[in-house]
Amino acid sequence: MPCYHIQRGYTIFKEKGLKKLLYIIAKYLAYKLSKLKRNERVYIITKLNSVTNGLKYHCPPNPYQTITINPLDINYIVHNKSELSVCKPHNGGFAQIRQGNWSCDNENIQNIDEHFIKKGLKKRFLRNYNWKKTEYYSYLMGEYSETYGVNKAEKKTMDKLSSIDDLYYSMKENGYDKGVNTGTVYKKEYRDQLDPFVIIDRDGEILLWDGRHRVIIAQMLNIKIPVIVVCRHKGWQAIRENVCEYGFQEGMSKQILNHPDLQRISE
């Protein structure tokens, strides 16, 4: 089989040129990756990102190295069905570096205080509301009714909200533990075994990508937590490169000097 592929590749190269051959190879690899389990895809694509970043940058990001943040510094959240240039890790891996408009007035990004999850959790845990009187309950009922039908939606909704009760009181009593505080009872996959995901825009603004319940509860309890950076904007990576090569310079803003993504940059 390998001999066949080599011969086939050579034929395409001779008849249609290098550009066409590379295009076909890329499509073939994408097809092979699509057949892998998500965990396997994340691992392989992240490895490719690491190799590429190592060739392009003086200070490439360490894909799985966490940064510790004060969750109260997170002011914005990326919508579930975002159309930003960032890819979900099972499609784009970790240590992505991309261009794009990630400004906080982008329609794909919302103030975290206005998000239905935070509104619901604040009512539940800070004001002792019944879940059924929160925005989060209404949202889940709508989603689950559409997916499972009205008869099953109530149980699905309350199972989910019960797991969030457990998450909140676990974090309140024991602090943050990524191995326990997954916040979900429905599926165990790569993201459930890792810390919350964030992306960092060109100015260093940290935007919440995934792990919403853990981060929002950490905000409510004022617990510092580790996060994994899925993607950095190319503009922010340029700042990292500068700090890595020349260190912190006089005149840099306080945001740069204290930024959690720059504190372990030489490791």
Secondary structure, DSSP 8 states (H G I E B T S, - for coil): -HHHHHHHHHHHHHHH-HHHHHHHHHHHHHHHHHTS-HHHHHHHHHHHHHHHHHHH-SS---TT-EEEE-GGG--EEE-TT--SS---HHHH-SSEEE-S---TTSTTEEEGGGSHHHHHHHHHHHS---GGGSHHHHHHHHHHHHHH-HHHHHHHHHHHHHHHHHHHHHHHHH---TTT----SS---GGGGS--EEEE-TT--EEEEE-HHHHHHHHHHT--EEEEEEEEEHHHHHHHHHHHHH-S-TT--HHHHT-GGGTTTT-
